[in-house]
Amino acid sequence: MYRQLAEPDFVSKIKEAEKVASTFPMNYLPKDQIKGIENKIQDGDIIAFTTSIDGLDVSHTGIALHQNGRLHLLHASTRTNTVEITPVPLSEYLQPMRRVTGILVARIAHQQN
């Protein structure tokens, strides 16, 4: 169990935040469209796997990384229990994952002075 979930005040705050967040539409990129736009995703972008699991929007996250001109994911693998780069491009890596519906992409903006 997560330490934070043992504290009732944290749980109620999480529930409040989830209630607000659930009112916003979630626009994601379906996994069969990733290959066509992978060149628009930049190294360092945050990628989250969207899922069809009821009550769960995101099942995994990682960092975008291009290798040999293709998009891969740097992530903490639950399969190998190590930090790794996907052995195949992300669009191929996600195909056999039946509960993964696509990805969300976030880019951290920085100000230039």
CORLINTA-V147397 format. One line per field, one symbol per residue. phi: phi as a letter, one per 30 degrees, with the letter a starting at -180 (. if undefined). burial: 1 if it has 9 or more other ideal C-beta (glycine too) atoms within 8 Angstrom, else 0. A space follows every 50 residues. Layout:
BEGIN
phi: ???
burial: ???
END
This chain:
BEGIN
phi: .dedddcedddddddddddddddddccbceddcdedbddddcejdccbdd bcdeibdbcababdacbhibdbbcaddddchbdbcedbeeddddeddddd clbcbbbddbdcd
burial: 00001000011001000000000000011010110011001000111111 10000001110111110000111110100000010100111011001001 1111100000000
END
